[in-house]
Amino acid sequence: MTFHRLRQDLRELLEVAEARLAAVEATESRYRWAFERAAMGFANTNEKGELLQSNRRLSEMTGYEEEELAQLQ
């Protein structure tokens, strides 16, 4: 009986984790869509100020490709 209850609890926790993961993935997808299609130039950096990601508009505004922008520290 204890084993059955533990297995049931784990199944419920897995369902919650899967639902949360799906929500995070949906949010990330919406963010990525907005980031890439923004009319403004955007970039993500880490706490050291190193470029992690930039959008196409920033490349158009600066004349640099994303890889080149990352090297301009």
C-alpha positions as a Python dict, from the first residue, in 0.01 Angstrom:
ca = {
    (1, 'M'): (0, 0, 0),
    (2, 'T'): (280, 246, 86),
    (3, 'F'): (458, 173, -241),
    (4, 'H'): (137, 235, -437),
    (5, 'R'): (84, 569, -260),
    (6, 'L'): (443, 678, -327),
    (7, 'R'): (409, 585, -691),
    (8, 'Q'): (85, 780, -715),
    (9, 'D'): (246, 1084, -546),
    (10, 'L'): (539, 1068, -789),
    (11, 'R'): (301, 1047, -1084),
    (12, 'E'): (115, 1356, -961),
    (13, 'L'): (442, 1546, -912),
    (14, 'L'): (553, 1449, -1260),
    (15, 'E'): (226, 1579, -1405),
    (16, 'V'): (273, 1912, -1223),
    (17, 'A'): (633, 1937, -1345),
    (18, 'E'): (529, 1862, -1703),
    (19, 'A'): (255, 2127, -1688),
    (20, 'R'): (499, 2385, -1553),
    (21, 'L'): (755, 2297, -1820),
    (22, 'A'): (490, 2339, -2091),
    (23, 'A'): (401, 2682, -1948),
    (24, 'V'): (767, 2788, -1942),
    (25, 'E'): (818, 2668, -2298),
    (26, 'A'): (510, 2862, -2415),
    (27, 'T'): (634, 3177, -2242),
    (28, 'E'): (983, 3135, -2388),
    (29, 'S'): (833, 3091, -2734),
    (30, 'R'): (633, 3414, -2705),
    (31, 'Y'): (938, 3601, -2574),
    (32, 'R'): (1158, 3472, -2857),
    (33, 'W'): (895, 3571, -3115),
    (34, 'A'): (873, 3926, -2975),
    (35, 'F'): (1252, 3957, -2935),
    (36, 'E'): (1322, 3858, -3295),
    (37, 'R'): (1049, 4076, -3448),
    (38, 'A'): (1099, 4387, -3238),
    (39, 'A'): (1128, 4720, -3416),
    (40, 'M'): (1402, 4816, -3169),
    (41, 'G'): (1745, 4667, -3129),
    (42, 'F'): (1771, 4435, -2829),
    (43, 'A'): (2050, 4235, -2672),
    (44, 'N'): (2076, 3997, -2378),
    (45, 'T'): (2392, 4004, -2170),
    (46, 'N'): (2518, 3814, -1870),
    (47, 'E'): (2613, 3977, -1539),
    (48, 'K'): (2962, 4051, -1676),
    (49, 'G'): (2814, 4247, -1967),
    (50, 'E'): (2907, 3984, -2224),
    (51, 'L'): (2664, 3961, -2516),
    (52, 'L'): (2460, 3643, -2511),
    (53, 'Q'): (2211, 3721, -2786),
    (54, 'S'): (2103, 4010, -3005),
    (55, 'N'): (1818, 4052, -3247),
    (56, 'R'): (1831, 4123, -3618),
    (57, 'R'): (1723, 4486, -3572),
    (58, 'L'): (2028, 4559, -3353),
    (59, 'S'): (2251, 4417, -3626),
    (60, 'E'): (2079, 4637, -3883),
    (61, 'M'): (2115, 4946, -3662),
    (62, 'T'): (2483, 4893, -3585),
    (63, 'G'): (2596, 4737, -3912),
    (64, 'Y'): (2750, 4444, -3721),
    (65, 'E'): (2649, 4080, -3727),
    (66, 'E'): (2562, 3917, -3394),
    (67, 'E'): (2901, 3742, -3379),
    (68, 'E'): (3080, 4072, -3441),
    (69, 'L'): (2879, 4248, -3172),
    (70, 'A'): (2977, 3979, -2924),
    (71, 'Q'): (3346, 4053, -2987),
    (72, 'L'): (3316, 4432, -2935),
    (73, 'Q'): (3364, 4420, -2558),
}
